Amino acid sequence: MTIPKSKHTLQSALAISEWIVDLRRDLHANPELAYGEVRTSRRIQEVLTELGIAHKTGFAGGTGIVATLGSEQGPCVALRADMDALPIQEQSGSDFSSLKPGVMHACGHDTHMAMLLGAARILKQDESSLPGQVKLVFQPAEEGGAGAKKMCDEGVLEDPKVQRMFGMHVWPQLPTGVVGLREGAFLASATFFDILVHGTGGHAAMPNLVVDPVVAGAQIVNSLQSIVSRERDPFGSDVVSISAFNAGDAYNVIPATAHLKGTVRSLSLEDQAANIQRIEEIAKAIGQAHRCRVEVNFPGTTYPPTVNDDKALAVARAAARIVVGEAGLVVNSPTMGGEDFSFYAQKVPSAFAALGIGNEAKGSTHSLHHPEFRVDEDALPIGAAMHAAFAMEALAELNLAKP
Ligand code: NI
Protein backbone atom coordinates (compact mmCIF):
# COMPACT_ATOMS: atom_id res chain seq x y z
CA MET A 1 0.00 0.00 0.00
CA THR A 2 1.24 3.47 -0.85
CA ILE A 3 1.06 6.03 1.90
CA PRO A 4 0.04 9.41 0.56
CA LYS A 5 2.51 12.18 1.21
CA SER A 6 -0.28 14.76 1.32
CA LYS A 7 0.27 15.34 5.04
CA HIS A 8 3.06 17.75 4.25
CA THR A 9 1.58 19.56 1.32
CA LEU A 10 0.52 22.72 3.16
CA GLN A 11 3.98 23.14 4.75
CA SER A 12 5.56 22.54 1.34
CA ALA A 13 3.26 25.13 -0.25
CA LEU A 14 3.83 27.70 2.51
CA ALA A 15 7.59 27.30 1.97
CA ILE A 16 7.17 28.46 -1.65
CA SER A 17 4.32 30.92 -1.17
CA GLU A 18 6.41 33.94 -2.18
CA TRP A 19 7.32 32.19 -5.46
CA ILE A 20 3.64 31.41 -6.10
CA VAL A 21 2.57 34.99 -5.32
CA ASP A 22 5.26 36.46 -7.61
CA LEU A 23 4.11 34.23 -10.45
CA ARG A 24 0.50 35.21 -9.87
CA ARG A 25 1.32 38.93 -9.88
CA ASP A 26 3.26 38.61 -13.13
CA LEU A 27 0.35 36.78 -14.78
CA HIS A 28 -2.12 39.26 -13.29
CA ALA A 29 -0.27 42.27 -14.71
CA ASN A 30 -0.23 40.68 -18.18
CA PRO A 31 -3.75 39.37 -18.81
CA GLU A 32 -4.83 38.00 -22.18
CA LEU A 33 -8.28 37.25 -23.56
CA ALA A 34 -9.60 33.81 -24.56
CA TYR A 35 -7.48 32.04 -27.20
CA GLY A 36 -4.95 34.87 -27.11
CA GLU A 37 -3.03 33.65 -24.04
CA VAL A 38 0.32 33.71 -25.88
CA ARG A 39 2.56 35.37 -23.30
CA THR A 40 0.72 33.53 -20.54
CA SER A 41 1.38 30.19 -22.21
CA ARG A 42 5.05 31.07 -22.78
CA ARG A 43 5.48 32.06 -19.12
CA ILE A 44 3.95 28.78 -17.92
CA GLN A 45 6.20 26.82 -20.28
CA GLU A 46 9.25 28.70 -18.93
CA VAL A 47 8.34 27.78 -15.37
CA LEU A 48 7.70 24.14 -16.27
CA THR A 49 11.09 24.03 -18.03
CA GLU A 50 12.79 25.59 -14.99
CA LEU A 51 11.18 22.91 -12.83
CA GLY A 52 12.30 20.17 -15.21
CA ILE A 53 8.73 19.09 -15.95
CA ALA A 54 7.99 17.60 -19.39
CA HIS A 55 5.20 19.35 -21.27
CA LYS A 56 3.51 19.60 -24.64
CA THR A 57 1.93 22.72 -26.04
CA GLY A 58 -0.14 23.83 -29.02
CA PHE A 59 -3.45 22.53 -27.70
CA ALA A 60 -6.82 24.22 -28.24
CA GLY A 61 -5.77 26.79 -30.78
CA GLY A 62 -2.15 26.94 -29.64
CA THR A 63 -1.93 28.17 -26.07
CA GLY A 64 -3.06 25.03 -24.19
CA ILE A 65 -0.39 23.06 -22.32
CA VAL A 66 -0.30 19.57 -20.85
CA ALA A 67 2.57 18.75 -18.47
CA THR A 68 3.24 15.32 -17.00
CA LEU A 69 4.88 14.21 -13.79
CA GLY A 70 5.46 10.94 -12.02
CA SER A 71 5.61 7.37 -13.20
CA GLU A 72 4.01 5.87 -16.29
CA GLN A 73 3.50 2.73 -14.23
CA GLY A 74 0.26 3.16 -12.37
CA PRO A 75 -2.91 5.23 -12.68
CA CYS A 76 -3.16 8.72 -14.13
CA VAL A 77 -4.94 11.73 -12.62
CA ALA A 78 -5.27 15.28 -13.95
CA LEU A 79 -5.37 18.76 -12.43
CA ARG A 80 -6.64 21.75 -14.37
CA ALA A 81 -6.10 25.52 -14.48
CA ASP A 82 -7.74 27.99 -16.87
CA MET A 83 -5.71 30.80 -18.43
CA ASP A 84 -7.90 33.54 -19.89
CA ALA A 85 -8.78 37.01 -18.63
CA LEU A 86 -11.88 39.18 -19.20
CA PRO A 87 -12.64 42.34 -21.20
CA ILE A 88 -12.88 44.51 -18.06
CA GLN A 89 -10.95 47.69 -17.14
CA GLU A 90 -9.26 46.92 -13.83
CA GLN A 91 -10.11 49.18 -10.89
CA SER A 92 -8.71 47.06 -8.05
CA GLY A 93 -6.00 49.56 -7.15
CA SER A 94 -3.39 46.77 -6.77
CA ASP A 95 0.30 47.63 -7.37
CA PHE A 96 0.40 44.81 -9.91
CA SER A 97 -2.76 45.85 -11.77
CA SER A 98 -3.25 44.95 -15.43
CA LEU A 99 -0.84 46.68 -17.80
CA LYS A 100 -3.31 46.12 -20.61
CA PRO A 101 -6.18 48.63 -20.91
CA GLY A 102 -9.58 46.95 -20.91
CA VAL A 103 -8.30 43.47 -20.01
CA MET A 104 -8.26 42.07 -16.48
CA HIS A 105 -7.89 38.80 -14.63
CA ALA A 106 -11.19 39.48 -12.86
CA CYS A 107 -12.09 35.80 -12.47
CA GLY A 108 -8.87 34.78 -10.72
CA HIS A 109 -7.57 32.54 -13.50
CA ASP A 110 -4.13 34.10 -12.83
CA THR A 111 -4.29 32.57 -9.35
CA HIS A 112 -5.46 29.22 -10.76
CA MET A 113 -2.36 29.01 -12.99
CA ALA A 114 0.00 30.10 -10.19
CA MET A 115 -1.53 27.59 -7.76
CA LEU A 116 -1.23 24.75 -10.26
CA LEU A 117 2.41 25.67 -10.89
CA GLY A 118 2.89 25.68 -7.11
CA ALA A 119 1.44 22.17 -7.00
CA ALA A 120 3.75 21.19 -9.88
CA ARG A 121 6.76 22.31 -7.85
CA ILE A 122 5.56 20.44 -4.74
CA LEU A 123 4.83 17.25 -6.70
CA LYS A 124 8.17 17.49 -8.51
CA GLN A 125 10.00 17.44 -5.16
CA ASP A 126 8.43 14.05 -4.44
CA GLU A 127 8.20 12.81 -8.01
CA SER A 128 10.02 9.52 -7.49
CA SER A 129 7.49 8.44 -4.87
CA LEU A 130 4.37 9.28 -6.91
CA PRO A 131 2.48 6.01 -7.45
CA GLY A 132 1.33 6.97 -10.94
CA GLN A 133 1.18 9.90 -13.32
CA VAL A 134 -0.14 13.43 -12.87
CA LYS A 135 -1.20 15.52 -15.87
CA LEU A 136 -1.29 19.27 -15.40
CA VAL A 137 -3.78 20.78 -17.83
CA PHE A 138 -3.48 24.51 -18.59
CA GLN A 139 -6.39 25.40 -20.86
CA PRO A 140 -7.35 28.56 -22.72
CA ALA A 141 -10.74 30.21 -23.06
CA GLU A 142 -12.85 29.21 -20.08
CA GLU A 143 -14.87 32.44 -20.38
CA GLY A 144 -17.39 31.44 -23.04
CA GLY A 145 -14.89 29.89 -25.47
CA ALA A 146 -15.24 26.29 -24.25
CA GLY A 147 -11.46 25.78 -24.26
CA ALA A 148 -11.96 22.65 -22.15
CA LYS A 149 -14.03 21.05 -24.90
CA LYS A 150 -11.21 21.60 -27.38
CA MET A 151 -8.68 20.12 -24.93
CA CYS A 152 -10.93 17.03 -24.60
CA ASP A 153 -11.45 16.79 -28.37
CA GLU A 154 -7.66 16.93 -28.84
CA GLY A 155 -7.19 13.95 -26.57
CA VAL A 156 -5.72 15.38 -23.37
CA LEU A 157 -7.72 12.86 -21.34
CA GLU A 158 -6.17 9.95 -23.28
CA ASP A 159 -2.76 8.34 -23.56
CA PRO A 160 -2.49 7.67 -20.71
CA LYS A 161 -6.15 7.66 -19.82
CA VAL A 162 -7.04 10.11 -17.05
CA GLN A 163 -8.96 8.29 -14.31
CA ARG A 164 -9.73 11.21 -11.97
CA MET A 165 -9.70 14.94 -12.57
CA PHE A 166 -9.80 17.95 -10.24
CA GLY A 167 -10.36 21.65 -10.66
CA MET A 168 -10.77 24.58 -8.34
CA HIS A 169 -12.09 28.13 -8.50
CA VAL A 170 -11.30 31.00 -6.16
CA TRP A 171 -14.49 31.93 -4.29
CA PRO A 172 -14.94 35.38 -2.73
CA GLN A 173 -18.08 34.26 -0.83
CA LEU A 174 -16.01 31.87 1.31
CA PRO A 175 -13.34 33.13 3.72
CA THR A 176 -9.68 32.32 3.19
CA GLY A 177 -8.83 28.97 4.75
CA VAL A 178 -12.11 27.38 3.73
CA VAL A 179 -12.75 24.92 0.89
CA GLY A 180 -16.29 24.39 -0.41
CA LEU A 181 -17.40 21.10 -1.95
CA ARG A 182 -20.77 19.63 -2.78
CA GLU A 183 -22.34 16.44 -4.02
CA GLY A 184 -23.71 16.28 -7.55
CA ALA A 185 -24.33 19.39 -9.63
CA PHE A 186 -22.21 22.32 -8.48
CA LEU A 187 -22.36 24.70 -11.45
CA ALA A 188 -25.02 25.15 -14.08
CA SER A 189 -25.35 24.33 -17.73
CA ALA A 190 -25.14 27.67 -19.51
CA THR A 191 -26.27 28.75 -22.99
CA PHE A 192 -26.37 32.20 -24.58
CA PHE A 193 -29.11 33.28 -26.95
CA ASP A 194 -29.86 36.06 -29.43
CA ILE A 195 -33.40 36.97 -30.42
CA LEU A 196 -33.81 39.19 -33.48
CA VAL A 197 -37.29 40.65 -33.91
CA HIS A 198 -37.90 41.97 -37.42
CA GLY A 199 -40.74 44.47 -37.97
CA THR A 200 -40.91 47.23 -40.56
CA GLY A 201 -40.26 50.43 -38.63
CA GLY A 202 -41.64 53.85 -39.52
CA HIS A 203 -43.09 57.03 -38.04
CA ALA A 204 -43.89 56.72 -34.34
CA ALA A 205 -46.96 58.91 -34.85
CA MET A 206 -48.48 56.36 -37.23
CA PRO A 207 -48.16 52.96 -35.56
CA ASN A 208 -51.01 51.67 -37.69
CA LEU A 209 -48.69 51.83 -40.71
CA VAL A 210 -45.86 50.05 -38.92
CA VAL A 211 -45.01 46.54 -37.74
CA ASP A 212 -43.46 47.36 -34.37
CA PRO A 213 -40.65 45.09 -33.11
CA VAL A 214 -40.38 46.96 -29.77
CA VAL A 215 -43.83 45.91 -28.54
CA ALA A 216 -43.24 42.35 -29.79
CA GLY A 217 -39.81 42.28 -28.09
CA ALA A 218 -41.31 43.51 -24.82
CA GLN A 219 -43.94 40.74 -24.95
CA ILE A 220 -41.18 38.20 -25.63
CA VAL A 221 -39.24 39.39 -22.54
CA ASN A 222 -42.36 38.96 -20.40
CA SER A 223 -43.43 35.64 -21.88
CA LEU A 224 -40.00 34.05 -21.44
CA GLN A 225 -40.39 34.57 -17.67
CA SER A 226 -43.12 31.95 -17.65
CA ILE A 227 -40.71 29.15 -18.64
CA VAL A 228 -39.14 29.02 -15.18
CA SER A 229 -42.19 30.13 -13.19
CA ARG A 230 -44.84 27.98 -14.97
CA GLU A 231 -43.10 25.12 -16.77
CA ARG A 232 -40.14 23.96 -14.70
CA ASP A 233 -40.26 21.99 -11.45
CA PRO A 234 -40.39 24.52 -8.60
CA PHE A 235 -37.80 22.39 -6.77
CA GLY A 236 -35.43 22.48 -9.72
CA SER A 237 -33.00 25.25 -10.59
CA ASP A 238 -33.33 27.19 -13.82
CA VAL A 239 -32.68 30.76 -14.92
CA VAL A 240 -33.76 32.67 -18.01
CA SER A 241 -32.33 36.20 -18.08
CA ILE A 242 -32.62 38.82 -20.80
CA SER A 243 -29.46 40.88 -20.45
CA ALA A 244 -29.75 43.23 -23.44
CA PHE A 245 -32.61 44.83 -25.38
CA ASN A 246 -31.47 47.11 -28.17
CA ALA A 247 -33.91 48.83 -30.50
CA GLY A 248 -33.99 52.25 -32.06
CA ASP A 249 -32.50 55.57 -30.94
CA ALA A 250 -35.03 58.29 -31.71
CA TYR A 251 -38.17 59.67 -30.00
CA ASN A 252 -40.28 59.59 -33.10
CA VAL A 253 -39.07 56.58 -35.08
CA ILE A 254 -40.21 53.02 -34.55
CA PRO A 255 -37.16 50.91 -35.47
CA ALA A 256 -37.25 48.05 -37.95
CA THR A 257 -35.61 45.53 -35.61
CA ALA A 258 -35.11 44.77 -31.96
CA HIS A 259 -32.18 42.67 -30.71
CA LEU A 260 -32.48 40.82 -27.42
CA LYS A 261 -29.64 38.89 -25.76
CA GLY A 262 -29.76 36.61 -22.80
CA THR A 263 -28.66 33.47 -21.06
CA VAL A 264 -30.47 30.32 -19.99
CA ARG A 265 -29.16 28.05 -17.25
CA SER A 266 -30.10 24.83 -15.54
CA LEU A 267 -28.55 22.28 -13.20
CA SER A 268 -29.60 19.42 -15.48
CA LEU A 269 -28.89 18.87 -19.16
CA GLU A 270 -32.44 17.60 -19.81
CA ASP A 271 -34.06 20.72 -18.33
CA GLN A 272 -31.58 22.88 -20.24
CA ALA A 273 -32.59 21.24 -23.53
CA ALA A 274 -36.27 21.86 -22.70
CA ASN A 275 -35.54 25.50 -21.79
CA ILE A 276 -33.70 26.06 -25.06
CA GLN A 277 -36.55 24.58 -27.07
CA ARG A 278 -39.16 26.69 -25.29
CA ILE A 279 -37.22 29.94 -25.73
CA GLU A 280 -37.26 29.39 -29.47
CA GLU A 281 -40.94 28.35 -29.60
CA ILE A 282 -42.21 31.18 -27.40
CA ALA A 283 -40.13 33.92 -29.07
CA LYS A 284 -41.28 32.86 -32.55
CA ALA A 285 -44.93 32.46 -31.57
CA ILE A 286 -45.08 35.84 -29.82
CA GLY A 287 -43.38 37.41 -32.81
CA GLN A 288 -45.95 35.90 -35.12
CA ALA A 289 -48.80 37.16 -32.92
CA HIS A 290 -47.42 40.67 -33.46
CA ARG A 291 -46.78 40.21 -37.22
CA CYS A 292 -43.00 40.15 -36.70
CA ARG A 293 -40.51 37.62 -37.98
CA VAL A 294 -38.29 36.29 -35.20
CA GLU A 295 -34.90 34.62 -35.48
CA VAL A 296 -33.45 32.81 -32.47
CA ASN A 297 -29.76 31.88 -32.38
CA PHE A 298 -27.66 30.19 -29.73
CA PRO A 299 -24.09 31.40 -30.26
CA GLY A 300 -21.13 29.53 -28.81
CA THR A 301 -21.19 26.17 -27.08
CA THR A 302 -23.61 25.12 -24.36
CA TYR A 303 -21.63 24.33 -21.20
CA PRO A 304 -22.97 21.22 -19.49
CA PRO A 305 -23.60 21.36 -15.72
CA THR A 306 -20.49 20.67 -13.63
CA VAL A 307 -21.39 17.52 -11.73
CA ASN A 308 -19.14 16.12 -9.01
CA ASP A 309 -18.56 12.36 -9.06
CA ASP A 310 -18.96 10.63 -5.67
CA LYS A 311 -15.57 8.87 -5.74
CA ALA A 312 -13.67 11.94 -6.89
CA LEU A 313 -15.58 13.98 -4.31
CA ALA A 314 -14.47 11.62 -1.52
CA VAL A 315 -10.86 12.14 -2.63
CA ALA A 316 -11.36 15.91 -2.75
CA ARG A 317 -12.83 15.87 0.77
CA ALA A 318 -9.88 13.83 2.04
CA ALA A 319 -7.51 16.33 0.43
CA ALA A 320 -9.37 19.28 1.99
CA ARG A 321 -9.30 17.66 5.44
CA ILE A 322 -5.53 17.33 5.16
CA VAL A 323 -4.94 20.88 3.94
CA VAL A 324 -7.56 22.99 5.77
CA GLY A 325 -8.83 20.50 8.38
CA GLU A 326 -12.39 19.43 9.09
CA ALA A 327 -13.28 22.96 10.23
CA GLY A 328 -12.20 24.39 6.88
CA LEU A 329 -14.36 22.05 4.83
CA VAL A 330 -17.86 23.33 4.06
CA VAL A 331 -20.73 22.24 1.83
CA ASN A 332 -20.96 24.81 -0.91
CA SER A 333 -24.27 25.94 -2.37
CA PRO A 334 -24.74 25.24 -6.06
CA THR A 335 -24.39 28.22 -8.35
CA MET A 336 -26.00 29.11 -11.66
CA GLY A 337 -22.62 30.24 -12.93
CA GLY A 338 -21.21 28.07 -15.72
CA GLU A 339 -17.78 26.41 -15.92
CA ASP A 340 -16.25 24.54 -18.83
CA PHE A 341 -14.54 22.13 -16.41
CA SER A 342 -17.87 20.36 -16.99
CA PHE A 343 -16.54 18.99 -20.30
CA TYR A 344 -13.83 17.03 -18.45
CA ALA A 345 -16.31 16.00 -15.75
CA GLN A 346 -18.59 14.53 -18.43
CA LYS A 347 -15.80 12.16 -19.46
CA VAL A 348 -13.79 11.44 -16.30
CA PRO A 349 -14.94 11.07 -12.66
CA SER A 350 -14.13 14.57 -11.42
CA ALA A 351 -14.52 17.00 -8.56
CA PHE A 352 -14.56 20.78 -8.61
CA ALA A 353 -13.88 22.77 -5.45
CA ALA A 354 -14.43 26.35 -4.33
CA LEU A 355 -11.39 27.90 -2.66
CA GLY A 356 -12.16 30.65 -0.15
CA ILE A 357 -10.41 33.99 -0.78
CA GLY A 358 -12.78 36.28 1.11
CA ASN A 359 -11.06 38.62 3.55
CA GLU A 360 -12.45 42.05 4.41
CA ALA A 361 -9.13 43.27 5.80
CA LYS A 362 -7.49 42.57 2.43
CA GLY A 363 -10.37 43.98 0.38
CA SER A 364 -11.11 40.65 -1.29
CA THR A 365 -14.87 40.96 -1.05
CA HIS A 366 -15.89 41.83 -4.61
CA SER A 367 -17.57 39.21 -6.74
CA LEU A 368 -15.89 37.43 -9.64
CA HIS A 369 -15.96 39.52 -12.85
CA HIS A 370 -16.03 42.80 -10.87
CA PRO A 371 -13.54 45.53 -11.90
CA GLU A 372 -12.45 45.86 -8.26
CA PHE A 373 -12.04 42.08 -7.80
CA ARG A 374 -9.13 41.23 -5.47
CA VAL A 375 -7.71 37.99 -4.13
CA ASP A 376 -6.40 37.35 -0.62
CA GLU A 377 -3.04 35.89 -1.64
CA ASP A 378 -2.84 33.91 1.62
CA ALA A 379 -5.17 31.50 -0.18
CA LEU A 380 -2.61 30.75 -2.89
CA PRO A 381 -0.44 28.26 -0.95
CA ILE A 382 -3.66 26.64 0.27
CA GLY A 383 -4.81 26.20 -3.31
CA ALA A 384 -1.41 24.84 -4.40
CA ALA A 385 -1.49 22.36 -1.51
CA MET A 386 -5.05 21.37 -2.40
CA HIS A 387 -4.05 20.58 -5.98
CA ALA A 388 -1.05 18.54 -4.84
CA ALA A 389 -3.20 16.72 -2.28
CA PHE A 390 -5.91 16.00 -4.89
CA ALA A 391 -3.28 14.26 -7.03
CA MET A 392 -1.64 12.31 -4.21
CA GLU A 393 -4.90 11.22 -2.60
CA ALA A 394 -6.42 10.23 -5.96
CA LEU A 395 -3.36 8.17 -6.94
CA ALA A 396 -3.45 6.48 -3.51
CA GLU A 397 -7.18 5.73 -3.89
CA LEU A 398 -6.73 4.31 -7.40
CA ASN A 399 -3.80 2.15 -6.29
CA LEU A 400 -5.80 0.79 -3.36
CA ALA A 401 -8.75 0.06 -5.65
CA LYS A 402 -6.60 -2.05 -8.00
CA PRO A 403 -7.51 -5.75 -7.97
NI1 NI B 1 -13.55 31.73 -13.76
Boltz pocket constraint, residues with backbone or C-beta under 6 A from the ligand:
constraints:
  - pocket:
      binder: B
      contacts: [[A, 107], [A, 108], [A, 109], [A, 142], [A, 169]]
      max_distance: 6.0
